Amino acid sequence: MEQLFIEWLKEYGYIVLFGWSMLEGELGLIMAGIMSHTGDMILPIAIIVGALGGFVGDQIYFYIGRFNKSYIHDKLRSQRRKFAIAHLLLKKYGWPLIFVQRYMYGMRTVIPMAIGLTKYSSRDFAIINFVSAIFWASLTIIPAYYFGEQLLATLAWIKAHWYFAIPLVLSIISGLIFTFNRIETKLLEKRRERKII
């Protein structure tokens, strides 16, 4: 089964990379870097495909916000906290937020949608989003390409010692979630304090 998955990735790698970059990204980009290292992908093409996938994905989220406001208000009630934080961050940091939102855990889809809800220029968003996508793909794929051997060795170790790797990965993810939740809570508390004053 594993061999079949690897063969499938080798044959349809660029299509998988494009789709993965639209939805999530980093793991797909790291895999693209490793596959470029092993010669199964061409590095510049992998960067372009990954960047285009990220760009198209964020453009879709932006236009969902722009043209489906009632859908967002009705269907995404559980994400209201994140939308409020996205609006606060946009007010505070402006366009650089568009540039760095790809690296913000849990906010990747919310921020473009939240920006789409505002009167922010769709042209400006597209330009910044495109440049950001190129940086994002390059900054993830190129290191994975250069450290491909070490990453392959790490993956082999994880496969052989999964009973250590799973708790370690879960603790890292839990730590990240806890940290981002604390940052979000502090941002919302500051907003409430300003309203009271």
Disulfide bonds with the S-S distance in Angstrom:
none
